[in-house]
Amino acid sequence: MALASSFAQKVFVITGGGSGIGLQTALKLLAANATVHVIELGNTRPSSLDNKSVHWHTADITSREAVIDVFSVIERLTPQIHGLVNSAGICPGGDGFYPTDENYHRTMAVNVTGTWNCATAFLGLHDKHLRTIDATNINQAPIASIVNLGSSASLCPWPTLAAYTASKHAVLGLTRSWAMDWAAKGIRVNLVAPGGTDTPLARAQMNDPSERGPALSATTALITMGRLGQPEEQADAILYLLSQQSSYITGQAIAVNGGYPMH
């Protein structure tokens, strides 16, 4: 079965789907005739998502109450949801070796608590409707998939990014725990770990625009393939993990990093 055809008439939820990797994931799913719910902090929808198959929801994912409310709306609109992509995340920069407590708590709130809130809401909806399946039976295909967006920092530390590294290690831990707990109900949970990728999040870490050229040169010099990744390339990995073509993959961290770092 072609990868694109596996998404037709299916429904997916994407946090942080208004920019970067989340946006590219949404666009690829829409091109494959899926319905997409985007959860974003702001209410400014990109023109590329001006599509009748897109439902835009404004919510702060760090708030349990806000997430419960938005998933209640999603359930009313599309009772069956086939996948969740936790793409929303932040990486405050500029603190060097001494990050502020404010940056630490905000990073953990968005990257960890936000992932927790959305995944547990998604799992709660499925728990109402799903029966336990025989995971050993190849004819009983997995029913749904969660893909969490980690980072190379999920797999190894990055200098001067202790809070971000801790948050992305935590997301990997959640991914593996949920994969173990929910396999019997047909839900797979995996993580994509991007390396250096040219996204708004990456650019926002450079307070001075003059830093961009030297920083990019230093980063790409470390990458085996000699360039930054593009959001579309990360989205391709996410779509693979959402699809039935990855039906025997769960609890894994898929590094999409051009060869740096290698593990």
Buried (B, 14 or more C-beta within 10 A) or exposed (E): EEBBEBBEEBBBBBBBBBBBBBBBBBBBBBEBEBBBBBBBBEEEBBEEBEBEBBBBBBBBBBBEEBBBBBBEEBBEEBEEBBBBBBBBBBBBBEBEEEBEEEBBEBBBBBBBBBBBBBBBBBBEBBEEEBEEBEEEEEEEEBBBBBBBBBBBBBBEEBEBBBBBBBBBBBBBEBBBEBBEEBBEBBBBBBBBBBBBBBBEBBEEBBEEEEEEEEBBEEBBEEBEEEEBBBBBBBBBBBBBBBBEBBEEBBBBBBBBBBEBBEE
